Amino acid sequence: MSTPPPVRRTEPRQVRPRTEGWAQKKDEEGRPLLQFASPKRGKPPVHLADLTPEERVAKVKELGLPGFRAGQLEKHYFTHYTHDPAAMTDLPADGREEFVHGMLPPLLTEVRRLETDRGDTIKFLWKLHDGALVESVLMRYPGRITLCVSSQAGCGMNCPFCATGQAGLTRNMSAAEIVEQIVRANALIAAGGLGGKKSSDHSAERVSNIVFMGMGEPLANYARVMQAVRVMVDKKHGLGMSARGITVSTVGLVPAIRKLSAEDIPVTFALSLHAPDDQLRDELIPVNSRWKVDEALDAAREYFDKTGRRVSIEYALIKDMNDHGWRADLLAEKLNARGRGWVHVNPIPLNPTPGSVWTASERDVQNEFVRRLNDAGIPTTLRDTRGKEIDGACGQLVATTEDEAAAEATPTEA
């Protein structure tokens, strides 16, 4: 009886991260350039949402009005979503317009609005006071309304598979520019501009969930992002949102993660990992050259220990790059080594971006990746990818030349 020939086991294909259609910025030693500091540009005007409640009262008094007027402005802006002086009839008519514009200066000009998912997903393109462009995406789900906000114009993290990082960092956004995205979204919802609500849905008609997954690296703009979060959760002087409905995402700025752990604001924390091994992650997420996978995971576990809030691991599944079964096993091993019950994994099929050859993993590969993690005891859910048709999904937010032309033709709001 003849011996059967040995079975040849083929190694899974491994592609390396590289940019397509654009040149990645490099430093003098040829490493991907990281931008942590915001380029110097003209600062946006100081707005109510940039100030603490005490600072608001002080500024109102500086403008010659009694301090209680600050509370009236807060109600108009955070509850009625307006900065129109004509709607604020409880303020003295004499000097009202100057006072309101002094406390609530215009920050965002809507350039365009794109809809998909039968009107349940809307992408906004905003022009800031200095012409910088940012985007936010509003999504209705059963029982909740989520807004994906930008925290920077552009991004300095230079990840080769993300459209936002292609142009680098233009500047940090102010706290008020971040908050204004929510206020404008709430105004649109209140006017009936977001899809059809089912009769069985008894949720409030305003943004209930925030994800800092728009343009920018939130923890590279730490102080302004945290001021915005404080305004979001302040029930008396702000939007009165639940901290648990706010997700702050990062590619792994370890010192800032540890700082966030000490804030005593129980937001949901998400780590955009995308590879469990340093060899691939060094190329895929350039900040990994500063803080390695294990350092980022240790900081994430520390966040859970200090807040009791389960951490999310974001993982964009890219065909033949990071979707191998052994990587799912390695990820499970690293997460389980830090204990059980502290983490949840959200694999996300990669969203296509202009000029890139990379694409999402095949469906059976996605399912196998998820199966291995779940079998290892790691709760794992393949995440919904809303807004692909309007380039509004994760990693797709970028100002195009068409956007820039539309912005130039749009007068800045005054």
ABEGO torsion letter per residue (X at the ends): XBBBBBBBBBBBBBBBBBBBGBBBBBBAAGBBBBBABBBBBBBBBBBAAABBAAAAAAAAAAAGBBAAAAAAAAAAAAAAGBABAAABAABBABGAAAAAAAABBBABBBABBBBBGGGABBBBBBBBAAGBBBBBBBBBBBGBBBBBBBABBEBAAGBAABAAAAAEBABBBBAAAAAAAAAAAAAAAAAGABEBBBAABABBBBBABBBBABBEBAAAAAAAAAAAAAAAABAAABAGBBAAABBBBBAGBAAAAAAAAAAGBBBBBBBBAGBABAAAAAAABAAAAABBAAAAAAAAAAAAAAAGBBBBBBBBBBBGAAABAAAAAAAAAAAAAAEBGABBBBBBBBBBBBGBABBBBBAAAAAAAAAAAAAAGBBBBBBBBBGAAAGABBGABBBBAAAAAAAAABBBBX
